[in-house]
């Protein structure tokens, strides 16, 4: 049973404050006395071994997350022999690209999945290790890494093919009874407020009109929700910065990492955070707390 924020008469907030890790201590009391808070973290690691060397797993262990989604692992599972790649307390799943040192996604879940789904049914992009899903019962979480088209016209065309086939997958997911959180690097900004240099990037992959129009459909016609934008945010909130120049230092960034959720989670987002105190990658971890009681 998931706790609801809407039933004011049924649920009373008994206490709310932040703990030492910035996690809100929210007690939602109903007649069953259940408490619901579900934390999900997403990070494009740009090489999971590199992120490990930069302290990612030490940081992660202090976050008390229910699910952690990783993109761009850039490794095969047989190369991840260090115990840090199997974090204590988590069920760990990796979906590697066939090509070595390329792409790849992972999920760490505190809750044992009822089912693990590898790939979304497109042979071309499933071979690149771009989608992994855990079904937890009532809620499912996916780690997604959509292609970048910045390296060549051929890769941009591949990106469009991926967008087309993933559209069909999004439609299928909407027909399921489970709520969904699709975490990851979508490699597209949506609005002008999602990128520092809006005008100068209009002809660059990730900010092309055709790509942004597709996200308009995802968040409109297809009824998915950009969870980050359900809460008021400070300006200039980005998740990726180029390694060129001093983009990180000057916060010249793009918001291309998302939690894309089903409409039933729209009003259940309690907190969002883009973590920038340490740098594990050219992307920052994106954390969301949801008002949800997992019963698995």
N, C-alpha and C positions, 0 to 999 in steps of 0.2 A: 504493500500500500504506500502510495506517495503522499507526502504531506502537501497541502495546498496553501498558497498564500491568499487565495481569494475569499475563503470562507471566514470572514472576520468573526462571525458569531460562533464558529466552531473551534477556531484556533486562537489562542492568546499568546502573545510574545511575552514569556516570563522574564527573559533576560537576554541582553545583547551587548557584547563588548568584544574587542579584538584580543586574541591571544598573542603569545610571544612571537609567533610566526606570521602574524597578520591575518590569521584565519578568524572569521567572525564566529563568536560563540553565540549561536542563535538557538534558543529553545522554543520549539513550536509544540505546544501542548494541546492535544485533543483528548477525547474521552479514552483513548487507548494509551495516552501518555507517550507516544512515539516522537522521536526527534529525527528531522530530516536535513542532512547537509551532504552534498555529493560534490567532491572536488575533482576537476579534470584539468590536466596540464598538457599543452602541446608545444613542441619545439622542433623546428628544422635544425638539426644538429650540424649539418654540413660536414659530416664525418663523425660518427659516434665515438670513435677512438680518440679523435682530436678533442671532442667535447669532454670526454672522460679526463683527459690530461689537464683540461682547464678547470676541473672541479665540478662538473655538472652533477655527478652522482652524489657527491657530498651535499650539495645544495638540495637535490631532489629528496634525499632521505629525511630532511627536516621539514618537508612540505606537507606530509600526511595526506597525500593525494590518493583518491580512490583509483583513478586511471591516469596513466601518463602515455601520451602518444608522441612518437618520434618519427621524423621524416628525414630522408637523405642520410641513411646510416652509412652508405658507401663501404659496406663490408659484407662478406658472407658469414653465416653463423659459425662455421668452423674456425673462423679467425678470432672469434670473440670468446676466448678461453678464460680471461680474467673474471673472477667472481663478481666484479662490479657490474658486469653485463647481465647478471641474473640477480637483480636486487632482492635482498631478503624481504620476505613478506608479500612478494608479488608473483603472480603467474605471468611468465614472460613468453612473448611470441614475436618472431621475426619473419618478415617476408622479404627475401632478397631478390635483387635483379639478377637475371642470368649473366649479364655483363659484370665482370668484377670491378669493384671500386666505384660503382655507379648506383645512384638512386637508393631504393630500399626503404622500408618502413618497419616500425616496431610498435608494440603495445605492451605495457606493464599494467596488470590489473590486480588489485587486492581481492577481488571477487572472482571465483572460478567461473569461467564462461559456460553457458549452456551449449554454446556452439562458437567456433572460430571460422570466419569466412576469409579465404585468401583470394584476392582479386575480385573484380566486379563483373567479370564476364567478357572483357574485351581482350582477345589474345595478344594483340600488339602491345597494349599497355600493362597487362598483367605480367608479361615477361619482363617488364622494367621494374617490378616490385613497387607499385604505386598505391596499393589499397589493401588494408587489413582491417577486419571488423570483429569485435567481440560482442556476442549477444548475451546479456546478463539477466534477462528476464524482466520485462517491463521497460527496460532501457537498453539501448545498444550504442556502442561507441566505435567510431572508425577513425583510423589514421590515414590521411589522404595526402598524396604529393602529386599535384597536377604539373604537367610539363612546363618548362620555360621555353619560350620561343626566341630568346635573345641571341642565340649563337648563330642562327642562320635562317634563311627563308624556309628551308626544308623543315627545320624544327618548329617554326611557327605554324606551318601547315599541319604538322603532327599534333601540335597543341589544339588546333581547331578540330581535328578528328577526335581527340580525346574529349574535348568539351561536348561534342555531339553525342558520343556514346555514353558519356557520364550523365548527360541529360536524361537518357532513358532509364539509367539506374536510379536517379533521383526520383523519377516518377514511380518506379516500382517500390521504392522505400516508403513513399507517402501512403501506399496502400496497406502497409503493415500496421498492426495494432501497437507495436512498440514505439516509444519515443526514441529519437535518434539525436546523437551529437556527432557530427562529422568534423573532426579536428584536422587542421593541417595547413600546409602551404598551398594556397590556390593560385599563386603566381599572378594575381590580378588585383589591382586596386579598384574600388568601386566608385567612390565619389572624390570630389576635389579635396575634401578635408582629410583624405586618406593618403596624401602624398604632399611632400613639401614643394617640389617644383612641378606644379601642374601643367603649365603651358609648355614648358620645354620638353616634356615627356609624352606629348600627344601622339608622336609617331614611333614610340618605343614599345616593344613587347611588354605586356603587363599593364599598360595604360592605353591601349588602342581602343577606339570607339566600339569596335565589334566585340571586344572582350568585356568591356564594361556594360554593354547592352545585354550580354549574356547573363551577367550577374543581376541586372535589372529583372530579368525573367526568373532567375533562381529565387530572388527575394520578393518577387511579385506574383507572376502567373503560376509558378510552381510551389508557392506558399512556404518556402523555407525562410528561416529567420537568422539574421546576423546578430548573434547573441550579444556581442560587444556593444552594439548600438542600442540595445534595449535600456541601458542605463546612461545617465548623463556622464560625459567624459570631458576631461581637460582637453584643450586643443593640442594639436601636433603629437598625437599618439600613434607611433609607428612600431612595426615589428621587424623590419629589415633595413639594413644600411649597407650601401656599397663599401667595399674595401678600398675603393679609390679615394684619394684626397683625405679629408678629415670628416667624412660623412657622419660617422658615429659621434665624434666630438661635438659637431655642430648640429646634430639631430636632423640631418638631411635624409629623411627616411621615407619608406613606403609601408603602408599597412596591407600586407598580402597574406597574413596568417589569420585564420578564422576559427571560431566555433560556429558552425552552421547547424541549426537545430530545428526540430519539428515545432509547429505552432503551439503544441501543448507545453513546451518549455519556455515560451516567450516571457511569461510572467513569473518564472521561477528562477531567474538569474539574480543571485544575491550580491555578487561581487565580481569585479574583473580586475586583473592586474597584468601589466606588461612589465616584466622584471628586468631592470637595467643596471643594478648595482654591481653585478659581475657580468663578464662577457664570455659566454661559452661557445659562441658561433657568430656568424654575421646576422643571424636572427636572434630575437629575444624570446624567452619562454612566455607563453600566454596562458594565464590561469583564470579559470572561472569556477565559482562556487554556485551550485544549484540547490534549490529547495527540493530535495528528493530523498526519500527513504528507500534504500535498496534492501530487498528482502531475500536475496539469493543466498 
